[in-house]
Amino acid sequence: MPGDFNLKDFFKRNGSMTAMLALVILVGLGEKMAERFLPLYLLAIGGSTWAIGALNSMDNLLSALYSFPGGYLADRIGYKKSLQLFTAVAMFGYLIVILIPAWQAVLIGSVFFISWTAVSLPAIMSLVAKAVPKEKRSFGVSLHSFFRRIPMALGPVIGGILIGVYGRSVGVRVAFGAAFVMGAVALLLVGRYMTDDKPEKPDPLKARMKTRELFNPALRSLLASDILVRFAEQIPYAFVVIWVVDNNGITPLQFGLLTTIEMVTAMLVYIPVARMADSYGKKRFVLITFMFFTAFPLVLLVSRSFPMLVVAFIIRGLKEFGEPTRKALIMDLAPEEAKARTFGAYYLIRDIVVSVAALSSALLWNISPATNFIVATCFGVMGTVLFAIYGKDIGRPGQSR
């Protein structure tokens, strides 16, 4: 890493960052062992494709609704207490699914666990903003993203093995049991090693800033483009596993391996891209990311064999090319006294709008898988073009576009 920012020394001196990364790995591993296979689980216990669409829509809607209070709490009570609270709530959701084997219980339990990442992300970004120098912020966010992909790579493989051993219904519930245990371990580590942060008392006038006042023109431009590109991601999202497993004869374990390929691809590009973005500006890297988001549904549509699916999932991994850079750009553009709140507000607006696209996913899928994937690609093209024209690049001093 350039300069005098030594990663090994950084972890030695920063217990909070280390504890946060342990939390992300443990909770994430439990999450991805089970949550990734929820569409298959829903069908196995009597749910329909509409239940799958509702689950995906809930994921986006709750991610939106939870993001802003997540950011507000992080600014008011600190990131440590916020992360402890959010993890305990997710564990309660796991219990509901473990104890009640009904598709309705999945939808109820998901209210508590499905959006852990969204509700905790503003607190995590607040921690990163305090722990990492501003000029290395893309790297700091990428470090979180890198570690977050470890459970995303391993979890589906373990989940696929559990389904192979116990079947779809019991296997997913066993995975949720493991998720509960890992959440408990994570809470112990956070309580022991993460320092108690003391949030500054907010200025009453600044605390009453309206949501629109948190967004400058550059941030509004990024938000509009991001919404359209997320349509391309979320319209097919819940049905990817159905397309791969049920329409192409791939086993759950093979699907887990495809997900591992996706995550390893993402992990390989995170750190190099972050270092370049901190040095050369962020727009070009975010734009490339949007291009990969757009390409994935189309490539998936023509993938009918395992080797072709490997190519599709490599492209899906490359869509993370500039995701940490985009998050760092949000933090750069956010007001200094309201970074977590602005981050939460950004995701609130984005995900409420995108939840509508997710809800339409079942309708498009029932017309045909091709309709679902092609409509998704069209939205991606619109978002990418919009950002190419109006997106701002403030990655280098003195540069506005």
C-alpha positions in Angstrom: 0.0 0.0 0.0 1.4 3.4 -0.9 2.6 5.9 1.7 3.0 5.2 5.4 -0.3 3.5 5.9 0.8 0.0 7.0 -2.0 -2.6 7.0 -0.5 -4.9 9.6 0.2 -2.1 12.0 -3.3 -0.7 11.3 -5.0 -3.9 12.5 -2.7 -4.0 15.5 -3.7 -0.6 16.6 -7.4 -0.7 15.6 -9.4 -3.3 17.5 -12.7 -1.7 16.4 -11.9 -2.3 12.7 -10.8 -5.8 13.4 -13.9 -6.6 15.5 -16.1 -5.2 12.7 -14.5 -7.4 10.1 -14.9 -10.5 12.3 -18.6 -9.5 12.7 -19.0 -9.2 9.0 -17.5 -12.6 8.4 -19.4 -14.4 11.1 -22.9 -12.9 10.5 -22.3 -13.0 6.7 -21.3 -16.6 6.7 -24.5 -17.6 8.6 -26.5 -15.4 6.3 -25.2 -16.8 3.1 -25.4 -20.4 4.1 -29.2 -20.1 4.4 -30.5 -16.9 2.8 -29.1 -17.6 -0.7 -31.3 -20.7 -0.9 -34.5 -19.2 0.5 -36.2 -19.2 -3.0 -35.7 -23.0 -3.1 -36.8 -23.4 0.5 -40.0 -21.4 -0.1 -40.9 -23.7 -3.0 -40.1 -26.8 -0.9 -42.5 -25.8 1.9 -45.4 -24.8 -0.3 -44.6 -21.2 -1.3 -45.1 -20.0 -4.8 -43.2 -17.8 -7.3 -45.2 -14.9 -6.0 -43.9 -15.6 -2.5 -40.3 -15.5 -4.0 -41.1 -12.2 -5.6 -42.5 -10.8 -2.4 -39.4 -11.9 -0.5 -37.2 -10.1 -3.0 -39.3 -7.0 -2.9 -39.3 -7.1 0.9 -35.5 -7.4 0.8 -35.3 -4.1 -1.2 -38.0 -2.3 0.7 -36.8 -3.2 4.1 -33.2 -2.4 3.1 -34.5 1.0 2.1 -36.6 1.6 5.3 -33.9 0.3 7.6 -31.0 2.3 6.0 -32.0 5.7 7.3 -32.8 4.7 10.9 -29.6 2.6 10.8 -27.6 5.7 9.9 -29.5 7.9 12.4 -28.8 5.5 15.2 -25.1 5.3 14.2 -24.8 9.1 14.4 -26.7 9.2 17.7 -25.7 6.2 19.8 -22.5 5.2 18.0 -21.5 2.4 15.7 -20.8 -0.2 18.4 -24.2 -0.2 20.1 -25.9 0.0 16.7 -24.1 -3.1 15.4 -24.9 -5.0 18.6 -28.6 -4.1 18.3 -28.9 -5.0 14.6 -27.2 -8.4 15.1 -29.5 -9.3 18.0 -32.6 -8.4 15.9 -31.3 -10.6 13.0 -30.8 -13.6 15.4 -34.5 -13.2 16.5 -35.5 -13.6 12.8 -33.4 -16.7 12.4 -35.2 -18.3 15.4 -38.6 -17.7 13.7 -37.5 -19.6 10.6 -35.9 -22.4 12.7 -38.9 -23.0 14.9 -41.7 -22.5 12.3 -41.4 -24.5 9.0 -43.9 -22.5 7.0 -43.5 -20.1 4.1 -45.4 -17.4 6.0 -42.8 -17.7 8.8 -40.0 -17.0 6.3 -41.7 -13.7 5.3 -42.2 -12.7 8.9 -38.7 -13.8 10.0 -37.2 -11.9 7.0 -38.5 -8.7 8.5 -35.8 -9.1 11.2 -32.9 -10.7 9.4 -33.0 -10.1 5.6 -31.7 -6.6 5.7 -28.9 -6.9 8.3 -26.4 -5.7 5.8 -28.5 -2.6 4.9 -29.2 -1.6 8.5 -25.7 -2.1 9.6 -23.9 -0.6 6.6 -24.2 3.1 7.7 -22.7 2.2 11.1 -19.9 0.3 9.4 -19.2 3.2 7.0 -19.1 5.6 9.9 -16.5 3.4 11.6 -14.4 3.2 8.5 -14.6 7.0 8.0 -13.3 7.5 11.5 -10.6 4.8 11.3 -9.1 5.4 7.9 -7.5 8.6 6.5 -9.7 10.4 4.0 -7.2 10.0 1.2 -7.4 6.2 1.6 -11.2 6.0 2.0 -11.7 3.9 -1.1 -9.2 1.4 0.2 -10.9 1.3 3.7 -14.3 0.6 2.1 -12.7 -2.0 -0.2 -11.2 -3.7 2.8 -14.7 -4.1 4.3 -16.0 -5.3 0.9 -13.2 -7.8 0.6 -13.8 -9.4 3.9 -17.6 -9.4 3.3 -17.1 -11.5 0.2 -15.3 -14.3 2.2 -18.6 -15.5 3.7 -20.4 -14.8 0.4 -18.0 -17.2 -1.3 -18.0 -19.9 1.4 -21.6 -19.7 2.7 -23.4 -20.9 -0.4 -21.0 -23.9 -0.8 -21.7 -25.0 2.8 -25.4 -24.3 2.3 -25.4 -26.4 -0.9 -23.7 -29.3 1.0 -26.3 -29.1 3.8 -29.1 -29.2 1.3 -27.5 -32.2 -0.4 -27.2 -34.0 2.9 -30.5 -33.1 4.6 -32.7 -32.0 1.7 -34.0 -28.5 0.8 -36.4 -28.1 3.7 -34.3 -29.4 6.7 -31.0 -28.3 5.2 -31.9 -24.6 5.1 -33.2 -24.7 8.7 -30.0 -26.4 9.8 -28.1 -23.5 8.1 -30.2 -21.0 10.0 -29.3 -22.7 13.2 -25.7 -22.3 12.4 -26.3 -18.7 11.5 -27.8 -18.1 15.0 -24.7 -19.6 16.7 -22.4 -17.5 14.6 -24.3 -14.3 15.4 -23.9 -15.1 19.1 -20.2 -15.5 18.7 -20.0 -12.2 16.8 -21.8 -10.4 19.6 -19.3 -11.6 22.1 -16.4 -10.4 19.9 -17.9 -7.0 19.3 -18.5 -6.5 23.0 -15.0 -7.6 23.9 -12.9 -5.9 21.3 -14.8 -3.0 19.7 -14.2 0.3 21.5 -17.2 2.4 22.7 -17.3 5.3 20.3 -18.7 8.6 21.7 -20.7 10.4 19.0 -20.5 14.1 19.0 -23.5 16.0 20.3 -25.2 17.2 17.1 -25.7 20.9 16.4 -29.5 21.3 16.7 -29.7 23.4 13.5 -27.7 20.8 11.5 -29.5 17.9 13.1 -32.8 19.3 11.6 -31.4 19.4 8.0 -34.0 18.1 5.6 -33.1 15.0 3.6 -32.9 16.9 0.3 -30.3 19.2 1.9 -28.0 16.3 2.5 -27.6 15.8 -1.3 -25.6 18.0 -3.6 -26.0 17.8 -7.4 -23.2 15.3 -7.8 -24.7 13.0 -5.3 -28.2 13.3 -6.9 -26.7 12.4 -10.3 -25.1 9.3 -8.9 -28.3 8.3 -7.1 -30.4 8.5 -10.3 -28.0 6.4 -12.3 -27.6 3.9 -9.4 -31.4 3.4 -9.2 -31.7 2.4 -12.9 -28.7 0.1 -12.7 -30.1 -1.6 -9.6 -33.2 -2.3 -11.6 -30.9 -4.4 -13.8 -29.7 -6.3 -10.8 -32.9 -6.8 -8.8 -35.4 -7.7 -11.5 -33.7 -11.1 -12.1 -32.0 -11.4 -8.6 -34.4 -13.8 -6.8 -34.8 -16.0 -9.9 -31.1 -16.5 -10.7 -31.0 -19.6 -8.5 -34.2 -20.9 -10.1 -32.8 -20.4 -13.6 -29.6 -22.1 -12.8 -30.9 -25.0 -10.8 -34.3 -25.8 -12.1 -34.0 -24.6 -15.8 -30.5 -25.7 -16.5 -30.1 -28.9 -14.4 -27.3 -27.5 -12.1 -27.1 -29.0 -8.6 -27.4 -26.7 -5.5 -23.7 -27.5 -4.8 -22.7 -26.5 -8.3 -24.7 -23.3 -7.8 -22.7 -22.7 -4.6 -19.5 -23.2 -6.5 -20.7 -20.6 -9.1 -21.3 -18.2 -6.3 -17.8 -18.8 -4.9 -16.4 -18.0 -8.4 -18.4 -14.8 -8.4 -17.1 -13.8 -4.9 -13.5 -14.7 -5.6 -13.6 -12.6 -8.8 -14.9 -9.7 -6.8 -12.2 -10.1 -4.1 -9.4 -10.1 -6.7 -10.4 -6.7 -8.1 -11.3 -4.8 -4.9 -7.9 -3.8 -3.6 -6.2 -2.9 -6.9 -9.2 -0.9 -8.1 -9.5 1.0 -4.8 -5.9 2.0 -4.9 -6.3 3.3 -8.5 -9.5 5.1 -7.7 -8.0 6.9 -4.8 -5.2 8.1 -7.1 -6.9 8.7 -10.5 -10.5 9.5 -9.8 -13.6 7.5 -9.2 -16.0 8.0 -12.2 -14.4 5.7 -14.7 -14.4 2.8 -12.1 -18.0 3.3 -11.2 -18.9 3.5 -14.9 -17.2 0.1 -15.6 -19.1 -1.3 -12.6 -22.4 -0.2 -14.2 -21.5 -1.9 -17.5 -21.0 -5.2 -15.8 -24.3 -4.9 -13.9 -25.9 -4.4 -17.3 -24.2 -7.3 -19.1 -24.9 -10.0 -16.5 -28.7 -10.7 -17.2 -28.0 -10.9 -20.9 -25.1 -13.3 -20.6 -27.0 -15.4 -18.0 -29.9 -15.7 -20.5 -27.6 -17.4 -23.1 -25.8 -19.6 -20.6 -27.1 -23.2 -20.8 -24.0 -25.2 -19.6 -21.9 -25.1 -16.6 -18.8 -23.6 -18.4 -21.0 -20.8 -19.8 -22.5 -20.2 -16.3 -18.9 -19.9 -15.0 -18.4 -17.0 -17.5 -21.7 -15.4 -16.5 -20.8 -15.5 -12.8 -17.3 -14.1 -13.4 -19.1 -11.2 -15.0 -21.4 -11.0 -12.0 -18.3 -10.9 -9.8 -16.8 -8.1 -11.9 -19.9 -5.9 -11.3 -18.3 -5.3 -7.9 -15.4 -3.6 -9.8 -16.1 -0.1 -8.4 -18.8 -0.8 -5.8 -16.5 0.2 -2.8 -15.5 3.3 -4.9 -19.1 4.3 -5.3 -19.6 4.0 -1.5 -16.5 6.0 -0.8 -17.8 8.7 -3.3 -21.0 8.9 -1.3 -19.0 9.4 1.9 -16.9 12.0 0.3 -19.9 14.0 -0.9 -21.9 13.6 2.4 -21.8 16.5 4.9 -19.1 16.0 7.5 -21.6 16.1 10.4 -24.1 13.7 8.9 -22.2 11.1 7.0 -24.0 8.0 8.4 -27.4 9.8 8.0 -26.7 10.8 4.4 -25.5 7.3 3.6 -28.7 5.9 5.1 -30.8 8.4 3.3 -29.2 7.6 -0.1 -30.0 3.9 0.4 -33.5 4.7 1.7 -34.4 6.6 -1.5 -32.6 4.1 -3.8 -34.0 0.9 -2.4 -37.6 2.2 -2.0 -37.7 2.9 -5.7 -35.8 -0.4 -6.6 -38.3 -2.4 -4.5 -40.9 -1.7 -7.1 -38.7 -3.3 -9.7 -38.2 -6.3 -7.5 -41.9 -6.7 -7.0 -42.4 -6.7 -10.8 -39.8 -9.5 -11.1 -42.4 -12.3 -10.7 -44.7 -10.8 -13.3 -41.9 -10.6 -15.8 -40.6 -14.1 -15.0 -44.1 -15.6 -15.4 -44.2 -14.0 -18.9 -40.9 -15.7 -19.6 -37.3 -15.8 -18.2 -36.1 -14.0 -21.3 -38.5 -11.1 -20.7 -37.2 -10.8 -17.1 -33.6 -10.7 -18.2 -34.0 -8.5 -21.3 -36.0 -5.8 -19.4 -33.3 -5.8 -16.7 -30.6 -5.2 -19.3 -32.5 -2.3 -20.8 -32.7 -0.5 -17.4 -29.0 -1.1 -17.0 -28.2 0.5 -20.3 -30.2 3.6 -19.3 -28.5 4.0 -16.0 -25.0 3.5 -17.5 -25.6 6.1 -20.2 -27.0 8.6 -17.7 -24.0 8.3 -15.5 -21.6 8.5 -18.4 -23.1 11.9 -19.4 -23.9 13.4 -16.0 -21.8 11.6 -13.4 -19.3 13.6 -11.5 -15.7 12.6 -10.7 -14.2 14.3 -7.7 -11.5 11.7 -7.1 -8.7 14.0 -8.0 -8.3 17.4 -6.5 -9.5 20.2 -8.7 -11.4 17.9 -11.0 -15.2 18.1 -11.2 -16.0 15.7 -14.0 
